[in-house]
Amino acid sequence: MTTATNAKTSRNIIFLVIVAALGYFVDIYDLLVFAIVRIPSLKALGITDKDAITNDGHFIMNMQMFGLLLGGILWGIMGDKIGRIKVLFGSILLYSIANFANGFIGDINLSSLNIDTVHTYAIIRFIAGIGLAGELGAGITLVTETLSKEKRGYGTMIVAFIGLFGAAAAYFVSQYGWQKAYIIGGILGVLLLLLRLGTFESGMYKNIEKASVSKGNFFMLFTDFGRFKKYLYCILIGAPLWYVVGILVTNSPEFGVALGAKDTLSAGSGIYYTYLGIAIGDIFAGVLSQVIKSRKITMVVFLLLSVVSVACYLSAKGLDSKQFIWLCFFMGCSVGYWATFVTIAAEQFGTNIRATVATTAPNFVRGSLIPITFAFDAFKAHYGMITSGYIMMAILTVIALFSLSQLKETFGKDLDYLEVS
């Protein structure tokens, strides 16, 4: 290649990584906006009872997570069948429309039409969840297949670092009203759609695009027991992260009461500082994995650190808002292995089902919040908030460490291969 061609290729790769990062930024913004505006939005829709806000909030969040589960399968299969870029266009369009709908739901008197407001809210978040499921997996797949095997860890680290600041953006925008937060999310999606027009398809995928090989066959993950176990382990290593975000931080007002907090703890500010910590943690996880050339050891370090951070949070009797913010930041740093986790999942499988895995695995982790919530609520009924918090973290960490021990190291692995059915 000429120097000019090399320079153009490098610019295209940099642009692809930046757009993937901005895509994840919008993904995180839209994914967390409900958790941030949960209380004010439900109050504005006429839900004032504290227990109703908690229960309805869990219902809506679970519907969004269920959408992520279904969307993960849909977009993952499509990503391997028709290409990573096409999936990104469809998913962005869907969650942008859903966010606009959520933004205007408060302006329509649904009760006068005999339509249940909470269920409508939940259905729209379910649709948003389906759309959001396609962004991260397809983006990470593009990056891992485009960058060299020595540098792809840095690429996914950049995607995660920039993307996770979407939580900060959602928090700041929500200060101007919950409806505006949703509408801005829709606008960001449209702008991202325009940026995607300048990206290109993965070279590895182009090589198999017209080949007579099974692509996007979701059932391939289940027809071979060894492949199924590997896929299941990839999902389980990420579950503690979403427990921290989806239970410990999202329900921080309730945990604050149980801890005898001096102030009312804000879930919105908690999520903001947690994701700020995750962004910083992702940098350290990415650099550490590159320096020691091991993603598995990096994951072990962060999983053990997360146990320490959660123990600090659950033992912080009588904490105030400032202490809460620092604890959320600490927990965020300790679970800052999201990019490393998704990279591990993408690197475990061949090109013909890589997008399926990279898209479904993180969304199944997000969707694992549904059984985690049910299990936590069951423990809470017998042991209370704090003890249940310890129990769930212990169970999820043990499962994650065992699952990690069963996976092969993938640092520097050549990804240009196929899975045979």
VEXNUBA-802781 format. One record per residue (C-alpha): x, z, y; residue number from 1. Coordinates in Angstrom, 3 decimals. Layout:
BEGIN
@east: X; up: Z; north: Y; resi: NUM
...
% end
This chain:
BEGIN
@east: 0.000; up: 0.000; north: 0.000; resi: 1
@east: 1.056; up: -0.615; north: 3.598; resi: 2
@east: 1.552; up: 2.225; north: 6.056; resi: 3
@east: -1.608; up: 1.144; north: 7.905; resi: 4
@east: -3.643; up: 1.177; north: 4.692; resi: 5
@east: -2.340; up: 4.629; north: 3.757; resi: 6
@east: -3.194; up: 5.943; north: 7.217; resi: 7
@east: -6.720; up: 4.515; north: 6.987; resi: 8
@east: -7.211; up: 6.033; north: 3.522; resi: 9
@east: -6.007; up: 9.419; north: 4.777; resi: 10
@east: -8.395; up: 9.257; north: 7.731; resi: 11
@east: -11.281; up: 8.385; north: 5.402; resi: 12
@east: -10.458; up: 11.308; north: 3.118; resi: 13
@east: -10.206; up: 13.723; north: 6.066; resi: 14
@east: -13.544; up: 12.453; north: 7.383; resi: 15
@east: -15.124; up: 12.906; north: 3.942; resi: 16
@east: -13.880; up: 16.514; north: 3.715; resi: 17
@east: -15.103; up: 17.296; north: 7.246; resi: 18
@east: -18.556; up: 15.821; north: 6.594; resi: 19
@east: -18.765; up: 17.691; north: 3.278; resi: 20
@east: -17.887; up: 20.887; north: 5.150; resi: 21
@east: -20.525; up: 20.223; north: 7.820; resi: 22
@east: -22.998; up: 19.484; north: 5.042; resi: 23
@east: -22.312; up: 22.866; north: 3.500; resi: 24
@east: -22.607; up: 24.406; north: 6.995; resi: 25
@east: -26.163; up: 23.046; north: 7.277; resi: 26
@east: -26.878; up: 23.996; north: 3.651; resi: 27
@east: -25.931; up: 27.641; north: 4.230; resi: 28
@east: -27.802; up: 27.721; north: 7.551; resi: 29
@east: -31.021; up: 26.539; north: 5.929; resi: 30
@east: -30.518; up: 28.559; north: 2.766; resi: 31
@east: -30.206; up: 31.863; north: 4.615; resi: 32
@east: -32.501; up: 31.339; north: 7.568; resi: 33
@east: -35.468; up: 32.913; north: 5.754; resi: 34
@east: -33.459; up: 35.991; north: 4.760; resi: 35
@east: -32.497; up: 36.391; north: 8.429; resi: 36
@east: -35.963; up: 35.835; north: 9.931; resi: 37
@east: -37.910; up: 37.379; north: 7.034; resi: 38
@east: -39.304; up: 40.371; north: 8.918; resi: 39
@east: -40.087; up: 38.796; north: 12.330; resi: 40
@east: -41.597; up: 35.659; north: 10.772; resi: 41
@east: -43.867; up: 37.603; north: 8.410; resi: 42
@east: -44.958; up: 39.941; north: 11.208; resi: 43
@east: -45.763; up: 36.933; north: 13.398; resi: 44
@east: -47.936; up: 35.582; north: 10.579; resi: 45
@east: -49.919; up: 38.821; north: 10.440; resi: 46
@east: -48.062; up: 40.742; north: 7.709; resi: 47
@east: -47.411; up: 44.195; north: 9.152; resi: 48
@east: -47.376; up: 46.613; north: 6.192; resi: 49
@east: -43.786; up: 47.498; north: 5.201; resi: 50
@east: -44.426; up: 47.213; north: 1.461; resi: 51
@east: -46.206; up: 43.886; north: 1.974; resi: 52
@east: -43.265; up: 42.574; north: 4.007; resi: 53
@east: -40.885; up: 43.556; north: 1.189; resi: 54
@east: -43.055; up: 42.181; north: -1.615; resi: 55
@east: -44.074; up: 38.984; north: 0.188; resi: 56
@east: -40.468; up: 38.494; north: 1.251; resi: 57
@east: -39.306; up: 38.745; north: -2.368; resi: 58
@east: -42.021; up: 36.270; north: -3.415; resi: 59
@east: -41.046; up: 33.693; north: -0.801; resi: 60
@east: -37.344; up: 34.105; north: -1.518; resi: 61
@east: -37.958; up: 33.697; north: -5.258; resi: 62
@east: -39.955; up: 30.523; north: -4.602; resi: 63
@east: -37.041; up: 29.137; north: -2.589; resi: 64
@east: -34.655; up: 30.050; north: -5.395; resi: 65
@east: -36.958; up: 28.454; north: -7.972; resi: 66
@east: -36.847; up: 25.293; north: -5.883; resi: 67
@east: -33.046; up: 25.476; north: -5.992; resi: 68
@east: -33.168; up: 25.681; north: -9.775; resi: 69
@east: -35.362; up: 22.598; north: -10.139; resi: 70
@east: -33.554; up: 20.756; north: -7.368; resi: 71
@east: -30.196; up: 21.509; north: -8.937; resi: 72
@east: -31.252; up: 19.745; north: -12.130; resi: 73
@east: -32.892; up: 16.838; north: -10.264; resi: 74
@east: -30.059; up: 16.103; north: -7.819; resi: 75
@east: -27.337; up: 16.818; north: -10.365; resi: 76
@east: -28.709; up: 14.231; north: -12.788; resi: 77
@east: -29.290; up: 11.738; north: -9.971; resi: 78
@east: -25.759; up: 12.329; north: -8.669; resi: 79
@east: -24.296; up: 11.133; north: -11.973; resi: 80
@east: -26.836; up: 8.347; north: -12.508; resi: 81
@east: -27.004; up: 6.690; north: -9.072; resi: 82
@east: -24.048; up: 8.195; north: -7.197; resi: 83
@east: -23.059; up: 11.247; north: -5.153; resi: 84
@east: -23.723; up: 9.671; north: -1.729; resi: 85
@east: -27.304; up: 8.579; north: -2.474; resi: 86
@east: -28.179; up: 12.091; north: -3.616; resi: 87
@east: -26.934; up: 13.541; north: -0.355; resi: 88
@east: -29.242; up: 11.282; north: 1.678; resi: 89
@east: -32.334; up: 12.276; north: -0.320; resi: 90
@east: -31.626; up: 16.003; north: -0.351; resi: 91
@east: -30.859; up: 16.187; north: 3.379; resi: 92
@east: -34.059; up: 14.352; north: 4.272; resi: 93
@east: -36.194; up: 16.656; north: 2.106; resi: 94
@east: -34.916; up: 19.991; north: 3.399; resi: 95
@east: -34.961; up: 18.772; north: 7.003; resi: 96
@east: -38.675; up: 17.935; north: 6.731; resi: 97
@east: -39.344; up: 21.326; north: 5.120; resi: 98
@east: -37.566; up: 23.155; north: 7.933; resi: 99
@east: -39.624; up: 21.361; north: 10.583; resi: 100
@east: -42.769; up: 22.358; north: 8.656; resi: 101
@east: -41.659; up: 26.018; north: 8.560; resi: 102
@east: -40.956; up: 25.893; north: 12.278; resi: 103
@east: -44.511; up: 24.873; north: 13.106; resi: 104
@east: -46.354; up: 27.001; north: 10.536; resi: 105
@east: -46.908; up: 29.759; north: 13.093; resi: 106
@east: -48.714; up: 27.342; north: 15.431; resi: 107
@east: -51.468; up: 26.547; north: 12.924; resi: 108
@east: -54.321; up: 28.967; north: 12.247; resi: 109
@east: -54.286; up: 28.598; north: 8.473; resi: 110
@east: -56.673; up: 31.513; north: 7.874; resi: 111
@east: -59.448; up: 29.632; north: 9.682; resi: 112
@east: -58.958; up: 26.848; north: 7.133; resi: 113
@east: -59.109; up: 29.352; north: 4.235; resi: 114
@east: -55.466; up: 28.675; north: 3.456; resi: 115
@east: -53.231; up: 31.585; north: 2.499; resi: 116
@east: -50.371; up: 31.793; north: 4.992; resi: 117
@east: -47.872; up: 33.520; north: 2.712; resi: 118
@east: -48.417; up: 31.038; north: -0.123; resi: 119
@east: -48.066; up: 28.121; north: 2.305; resi: 120
@east: -44.840; up: 29.622; north: 3.622; resi: 121
@east: -43.602; up: 30.014; north: 0.046; resi: 122
@east: -44.488; up: 26.433; north: -0.946; resi: 123
@east: -42.582; up: 25.031; north: 2.029; resi: 124
@east: -39.539; up: 27.166; north: 1.190; resi: 125
@east: -39.852; up: 25.942; north: -2.413; resi: 126
@east: -39.645; up: 22.341; north: -1.152; resi: 127
@east: -36.722; up: 23.288; north: 1.093; resi: 128
@east: -35.016; up: 24.830; north: -1.930; resi: 129
@east: -35.335; up: 21.590; north: -3.885; resi: 130
@east: -33.720; up: 19.705; north: -1.001; resi: 131
@east: -30.957; up: 22.236; north: -0.426; resi: 132
@east: -29.945; up: 22.126; north: -4.081; resi: 133
@east: -28.231; up: 18.739; north: -3.722; resi: 134
@east: -25.844; up: 19.399; north: -0.855; resi: 135
@east: -23.044; up: 21.608; north: -2.163; resi: 136
@east: -22.623; up: 20.184; north: -5.672; resi: 137
@east: -22.506; up: 16.543; north: -4.594; resi: 138
@east: -20.168; up: 17.385; north: -1.700; resi: 139
@east: -17.739; up: 19.373; north: -3.857; resi: 140
@east: -17.814; up: 16.662; north: -6.530; resi: 141
@east: -16.868; up: 14.034; north: -3.946; resi: 142
@east: -13.996; up: 16.158; north: -2.656; resi: 143
@east: -12.584; up: 17.093; north: -6.081; resi: 144
@east: -12.735; up: 13.472; north: -7.263; resi: 145
@east: -11.192; up: 12.038; north: -4.089; resi: 146
@east: -8.296; up: 14.393; north: -3.325; resi: 147
@east: -5.197; up: 14.632; north: -5.518; resi: 148
@east: -5.231; up: 17.269; north: -8.254; resi: 149
@east: -2.546; up: 19.233; north: -6.369; resi: 150
@east: -4.501; up: 19.352; north: -3.098; resi: 151
@east: -8.169; up: 19.436; north: -4.097; resi: 152
@east: -8.168; up: 23.234; north: -3.975; resi: 153
@east: -7.377; up: 23.051; north: -0.268; resi: 154
@east: -10.180; up: 20.522; north: 0.219; resi: 155
@east: -12.837; up: 22.715; north: -1.370; resi: 156
@east: -11.445; up: 25.710; north: 0.540; resi: 157
@east: -11.972; up: 23.874; north: 3.846; resi: 158
@east: -15.501; up: 22.904; north: 2.810; resi: 159
@east: -16.381; up: 26.503; north: 2.030; resi: 160
@east: -14.658; up: 27.985; north: 5.074; resi: 161
@east: -16.410; up: 25.755; north: 7.604; resi: 162
@east: -19.669; up: 25.700; north: 5.675; resi: 163
@east: -20.086; up: 29.441; north: 5.452; resi: 164
@east: -20.183; up: 29.718; north: 9.232; resi: 165
@east: -23.647; up: 28.225; north: 8.885; resi: 166
@east: -24.765; up: 31.807; north: 8.289; resi: 167
@east: -23.345; up: 32.824; north: 11.669; resi: 168
@east: -25.124; up: 29.903; north: 13.332; resi: 169
@east: -28.428; up: 30.857; north: 11.680; resi: 170
@east: -28.044; up: 34.445; north: 12.864; resi: 171
@east: -27.299; up: 33.508; north: 16.478; resi: 172
@east: -30.036; up: 30.870; north: 16.680; resi: 173
@east: -32.567; up: 33.317; north: 15.199; resi: 174
@east: -32.074; up: 35.553; north: 18.237; resi: 175
@east: -34.076; up: 32.960; north: 20.198; resi: 176
@east: -37.031; up: 33.091; north: 17.820; resi: 177
@east: -37.716; up: 32.495; north: 14.144; resi: 178
@east: -39.557; up: 29.215; north: 14.741; resi: 179
@east: -36.686; up: 27.791; north: 16.773; resi: 180
@east: -34.306; up: 28.778; north: 13.982; resi: 181
@east: -36.208; up: 26.571; north: 11.533; resi: 182
@east: -36.569; up: 23.663; north: 13.972; resi: 183
@east: -32.850; up: 23.708; north: 14.797; resi: 184
@east: -32.180; up: 23.640; north: 11.049; resi: 185
@east: -34.245; up: 20.469; north: 10.783; resi: 186
@east: -32.404; up: 18.870; north: 13.690; resi: 187
@east: -29.017; up: 19.735; north: 12.152; resi: 188
@east: -30.144; up: 18.044; north: 8.943; resi: 189
@east: -31.027; up: 14.822; north: 10.767; resi: 190
@east: -27.650; up: 14.802; north: 12.556; resi: 191
@east: -25.902; up: 15.352; north: 9.236; resi: 192
@east: -27.821; up: 12.431; north: 7.763; resi: 193
@east: -26.366; up: 10.174; north: 10.456; resi: 194
@east: -22.830; up: 11.431; north: 9.781; resi: 195
@east: -23.225; up: 10.710; north: 6.066; resi: 196
@east: -23.571; up: 7.013; north: 6.853; resi: 197
@east: -19.805; up: 6.887; north: 7.408; resi: 198
@east: -18.775; up: 8.415; north: 4.064; resi: 199
@east: -17.799; up: 6.567; north: 0.870; resi: 200
@east: -18.417; up: 6.957; north: -2.840; resi: 201
@east: -15.955; up: 8.634; north: -5.202; resi: 202
@east: -13.427; up: 6.239; north: -6.764; resi: 203
@east: -13.753; up: 7.958; north: -10.138; resi: 204
@east: -17.514; up: 7.436; north: -10.083; resi: 205
@east: -17.141; up: 3.784; north: -9.061; resi: 206
@east: -14.967; up: 3.250; north: -12.128; resi: 207
@east: -17.789; up: 4.318; north: -14.460; resi: 208
@east: -20.758; up: 3.204; north: -12.326; resi: 209
@east: -21.420; up: 0.074; north: -14.407; resi: 210
@east: -19.858; up: 1.310; north: -17.626; resi: 211
@east: -22.023; up: 1.660; north: -20.731; resi: 212
@east: -21.605; up: 5.416; north: -20.904; resi: 213
@east: -24.221; up: 8.160; north: -20.733; resi: 214
@east: -24.299; up: 9.398; north: -17.128; resi: 215
@east: -26.179; up: 12.405; north: -15.790; resi: 216
@east: -27.443; up: 13.390; north: -19.238; resi: 217
@east: -28.387; up: 17.016; north: -18.578; resi: 218
@east: -29.111; up: 17.580; north: -22.263; resi: 219
@east: -25.475; up: 16.849; north: -23.119; resi: 220
@east: -24.797; up: 20.361; north: -21.861; resi: 221
@east: -26.978; up: 21.754; north: -24.641; resi: 222
@east: -26.411; up: 19.430; north: -27.606; resi: 223
@east: -22.855; up: 20.664; north: -28.156; resi: 224
@east: -22.550; up: 24.455; north: -28.531; resi: 225
@east: -19.009; up: 24.606; north: -27.140; resi: 226
@east: -20.035; up: 22.601; north: -24.081; resi: 227
@east: -23.128; up: 24.778; north: -23.602; resi: 228
@east: -21.112; up: 28.008; north: -23.735; resi: 229
@east: -18.654; up: 26.627; north: -21.197; resi: 230
@east: -21.514; up: 25.679; north: -18.872; resi: 231
@east: -23.184; up: 29.088; north: -19.245; resi: 232
@east: -19.914; up: 30.900; north: -18.537; resi: 233
@east: -19.442; up: 28.811; north: -15.373; resi: 234
@east: -22.800; up: 30.061; north: -14.109; resi: 235
@east: -22.310; up: 33.707; north: -15.031; resi: 236
@east: -18.989; up: 34.117; north: -13.198; resi: 237
@east: -20.770; up: 33.551; north: -9.872; resi: 238
@east: -23.756; up: 35.885; north: -10.328; resi: 239
@east: -22.217; up: 39.005; north: -8.658; resi: 240
@east: -21.834; up: 37.127; north: -5.372; resi: 241
@east: -25.516; up: 36.348; north: -5.076; resi: 242
@east: -26.452; up: 39.868; north: -6.082; resi: 243
@east: -24.432; up: 41.181; north: -3.137; resi: 244
@east: -26.012; up: 38.731; north: -0.698; resi: 245
@east: -29.531; up: 38.520; north: -2.128; resi: 246
@east: -30.120; up: 42.188; north: -2.962; resi: 247
@east: -27.609; up: 44.537; north: -1.335; resi: 248
@east: -27.454; up: 42.823; north: 2.067; resi: 249
@east: -30.858; up: 41.128; north: 2.322; resi: 250
@east: -32.556; up: 44.446; north: 1.505; resi: 251
@east: -30.226; up: 46.471; north: 3.714; resi: 252
@east: -33.102; up: 47.982; north: 5.753; resi: 253
@east: -34.425; up: 49.537; north: 2.535; resi: 254
@east: -30.932; up: 50.582; north: 1.382; resi: 255
@east: -30.401; up: 52.137; north: 4.804; resi: 256
@east: -33.400; up: 54.391; north: 4.276; resi: 257
@east: -32.129; up: 55.413; north: 0.829; resi: 258
@east: -28.679; up: 56.177; north: 2.269; resi: 259
@east: -30.101; up: 58.150; north: 5.170; resi: 260
@east: -28.658; up: 55.734; north: 7.718; resi: 261
@east: -28.569; up: 56.935; north: 11.309; resi: 262
@east: -29.880; up: 53.574; north: 12.536; resi: 263
@east: -32.203; up: 50.939; north: 11.139; resi: 264
@east: -29.939; up: 48.471; north: 9.346; resi: 265
@east: -30.439; up: 44.812; north: 10.246; resi: 266
@east: -30.495; up: 42.312; north: 7.380; resi: 267
@east: -29.783; up: 39.515; north: 9.861; resi: 268
@east: -26.594; up: 41.057; north: 11.214; resi: 269
@east: -25.637; up: 42.125; north: 7.692; resi: 270
@east: -25.890; up: 38.549; north: 6.416; resi: 271
@east: -23.933; up: 37.285; north: 9.412; resi: 272
@east: -20.990; up: 39.633; north: 8.856; resi: 273
@east: -21.142; up: 39.208; north: 5.069; resi: 274
@east: -20.802; up: 35.456; north: 5.400; resi: 275
@east: -18.092; up: 35.837; north: 7.986; resi: 276
@east: -16.250; up: 37.851; north: 5.339; resi: 277
@east: -17.018; up: 35.270; north: 2.644; resi: 278
@east: -15.559; up: 32.522; north: 4.849; resi: 279
@east: -12.347; up: 34.493; north: 5.328; resi: 280
@east: -12.287; up: 35.495; north: 1.662; resi: 281
@east: -12.609; up: 31.847; north: 0.665; resi: 282
@east: -9.456; up: 31.051; north: 2.622; resi: 283
@east: -7.502; up: 33.779; north: 0.853; resi: 284
@east: -8.955; up: 32.793; north: -2.539; resi: 285
@east: -8.069; up: 29.144; north: -1.951; resi: 286
@east: -4.530; up: 29.899; north: -0.798; resi: 287
@east: -3.980; up: 32.441; north: -3.573; resi: 288
@east: -5.102; up: 30.003; north: -6.274; resi: 289
@east: -2.781; up: 27.329; north: -4.855; resi: 290
@east: 0.200; up: 29.703; north: -4.611; resi: 291
@east: -0.138; up: 31.274; north: -8.062; resi: 292
@east: -1.551; up: 28.028; north: -9.518; resi: 293
@east: -4.378; up: 29.844; north: -11.250; resi: 294
@east: -8.067; up: 29.900; north: -10.384; resi: 295
@east: -8.840; up: 32.379; north: -13.176; resi: 296
@east: -6.469; up: 35.089; north: -11.957; resi: 297
@east: -7.810; up: 34.599; north: -8.437; resi: 298
@east: -11.357; up: 35.146; north: -9.703; resi: 299
@east: -10.341; up: 38.343; north: -11.524; resi: 300
@east: -8.768; up: 39.767; north: -8.361; resi: 301
@east: -11.880; up: 39.086; north: -6.298; resi: 302
@east: -14.355; up: 40.304; north: -8.932; resi: 303
@east: -12.561; up: 43.645; north: -9.171; resi: 304
@east: -12.298; up: 43.916; north: -5.389; resi: 305
@east: -16.047; up: 43.296; north: -5.108; resi: 306
@east: -16.731; up: 46.324; north: -7.307; resi: 307
@east: -14.727; up: 48.480; north: -4.898; resi: 308
@east: -16.533; up: 47.123; north: -1.848; resi: 309
@east: -19.996; up: 47.616; north: -3.344; resi: 310
@east: -19.107; up: 51.183; north: -4.354; resi: 311
@east: -18.066; up: 51.865; north: -0.748; resi: 312
@east: -21.390; up: 50.486; north: 0.505; resi: 313
@east: -23.580; up: 52.405; north: -1.948; resi: 314
@east: -21.751; up: 55.683; north: -1.321; resi: 315
@east: -21.890; up: 55.461; north: 2.496; resi: 316
@east: -24.338; up: 58.306; north: 3.092; resi: 317
@east: -25.534; up: 58.606; north: 6.677; resi: 318
@east: -23.825; up: 55.427; north: 7.821; resi: 319
@east: -24.528; up: 53.911; north: 11.217; resi: 320
@east: -24.876; up: 50.260; north: 12.302; resi: 321
@east: -21.168; up: 49.817; north: 13.064; resi: 322
@east: -20.107; up: 51.175; north: 9.686; resi: 323
@east: -22.698; up: 48.944; north: 8.040; resi: 324
@east: -21.262; up: 45.850; north: 9.739; resi: 325
@east: -17.745; up: 46.639; north: 8.529; resi: 326
@east: -18.988; up: 47.320; north: 5.011; resi: 327
@east: -20.828; up: 43.977; north: 4.965; resi: 328
@east: -17.679; up: 42.249; north: 6.169; resi: 329
@east: -15.652; up: 43.972; north: 3.421; resi: 330
@east: -18.199; up: 43.009; north: 0.756; resi: 331
@east: -18.176; up: 39.451; north: 2.069; resi: 332
@east: -14.391; up: 39.189; north: 1.848; resi: 333
@east: -14.452; up: 40.567; north: -1.691; resi: 334
@east: -16.984; up: 37.986; north: -2.921; resi: 335
@east: -15.285; up: 35.143; north: -1.073; resi: 336
@east: -14.690; up: 33.192; north: -4.257; resi: 337
@east: -17.617; up: 30.758; north: -3.906; resi: 338
@east: -15.453; up: 27.650; north: -3.388; resi: 339
@east: -13.147; up: 28.707; north: -6.219; resi: 340
@east: -16.138; up: 29.230; north: -8.519; resi: 341
@east: -17.685; up: 25.819; north: -7.737; resi: 342
@east: -14.293; up: 24.128; north: -8.137; resi: 343
@east: -13.835; up: 25.757; north: -11.544; resi: 344
@east: -17.261; up: 24.463; north: -12.634; resi: 345
@east: -16.534; up: 20.932; north: -11.379; resi: 346
@east: -13.139; up: 20.855; north: -13.096; resi: 347
@east: -14.481; up: 21.896; north: -16.500; resi: 348
@east: -16.405; up: 18.678; north: -17.221; resi: 349
@east: -15.978; up: 14.893; north: -17.301; resi: 350
@east: -16.876; up: 12.408; north: -14.557; resi: 351
@east: -20.122; up: 11.289; north: -16.207; resi: 352
@east: -21.716; up: 14.755; north: -15.951; resi: 353
@east: -19.521; up: 16.369; north: -13.287; resi: 354
@east: -22.101; up: 16.102; north: -10.493; resi: 355
@east: -24.752; up: 17.473; north: -12.851; resi: 356
@east: -22.625; up: 20.552; north: -13.507; resi: 357
@east: -21.303; up: 20.993; north: -9.957; resi: 358
@east: -24.860; up: 20.785; north: -8.580; resi: 359
@east: -26.744; up: 22.787; north: -11.190; resi: 360
@east: -24.205; up: 25.594; north: -11.690; resi: 361
@east: -24.174; up: 26.952; north: -8.096; resi: 362
@east: -27.937; up: 26.537; north: -7.854; resi: 363
@east: -28.480; up: 28.322; north: -11.140; resi: 364
@east: -26.302; up: 31.104; north: -9.717; resi: 365
@east: -28.526; up: 31.183; north: -6.633; resi: 366
@east: -31.572; up: 31.012; north: -8.888; resi: 367
@east: -30.223; up: 33.904; north: -10.937; resi: 368
@east: -31.429; up: 36.014; north: -8.029; resi: 369
@east: -34.907; up: 35.784; north: -9.608; resi: 370
@east: -34.071; up: 37.675; north: -12.853; resi: 371
@east: -31.619; up: 39.867; north: -10.923; resi: 372
@east: -34.431; up: 40.870; north: -8.542; resi: 373
@east: -36.784; up: 41.642; north: -11.440; resi: 374
@east: -34.095; up: 43.677; north: -13.220; resi: 375
@east: -33.180; up: 45.532; north: -10.038; resi: 376
@east: -36.840; up: 46.356; north: -9.318; resi: 377
@east: -37.240; up: 47.615; north: -12.896; resi: 378
@east: -34.205; up: 49.880; north: -12.574; resi: 379
@east: -35.339; up: 50.987; north: -9.108; resi: 380
@east: -38.660; up: 52.230; north: -10.474; resi: 381
@east: -36.775; up: 54.674; north: -12.714; resi: 382
@east: -33.480; up: 55.406; north: -10.931; resi: 383
@east: -34.032; up: 54.659; north: -7.240; resi: 384
@east: -32.298; up: 52.203; north: -4.909; resi: 385
@east: -28.731; up: 53.537; north: -4.975; resi: 386
@east: -28.271; up: 54.180; north: -8.697; resi: 387
@east: -29.910; up: 50.845; north: -9.487; resi: 388
@east: -27.447; up: 49.190; north: -7.113; resi: 389
@east: -24.531; up: 50.601; north: -9.109; resi: 390
@east: -26.067; up: 49.698; north: -12.470; resi: 391
@east: -26.733; up: 46.068; north: -11.564; resi: 392
@east: -23.276; up: 45.535; north: -10.068; resi: 393
@east: -21.613; up: 47.012; north: -13.160; resi: 394
@east: -23.634; up: 44.827; north: -15.542; resi: 395
@east: -23.058; up: 41.607; north: -13.587; resi: 396
@east: -19.324; up: 42.231; north: -13.148; resi: 397
@east: -18.737; up: 42.925; north: -16.833; resi: 398
@east: -20.627; up: 39.737; north: -17.739; resi: 399
@east: -18.671; up: 37.731; north: -15.147; resi: 400
@east: -15.272; up: 39.002; north: -16.354; resi: 401
@east: -16.110; up: 38.267; north: -19.976; resi: 402
@east: -17.342; up: 34.772; north: -19.083; resi: 403
@east: -14.196; up: 34.071; north: -17.086; resi: 404
@east: -12.032; up: 35.091; north: -20.041; resi: 405
@east: -13.722; up: 32.393; north: -22.133; resi: 406
@east: -12.963; up: 29.529; north: -19.722; resi: 407
@east: -9.751; up: 27.485; north: -19.665; resi: 408
@east: -7.504; up: 27.349; north: -16.611; resi: 409
@east: -8.249; up: 24.154; north: -14.651; resi: 410
@east: -5.673; up: 24.226; north: -11.856; resi: 411
@east: -3.955; up: 20.822; north: -11.681; resi: 412
@east: -6.188; up: 19.368; north: -14.404; resi: 413
@east: -6.626; up: 15.580; north: -14.459; resi: 414
@east: -10.348; up: 14.924; north: -13.831; resi: 415
@east: -10.420; up: 11.209; north: -14.657; resi: 416
@east: -12.054; up: 11.493; north: -18.089; resi: 417
@east: -15.505; up: 11.304; north: -19.702; resi: 418
@east: -17.634; up: 13.627; north: -21.793; resi: 419
@east: -18.642; up: 12.077; north: -25.116; resi: 420
@east: -22.170; up: 12.786; north: -26.315; resi: 421
% end
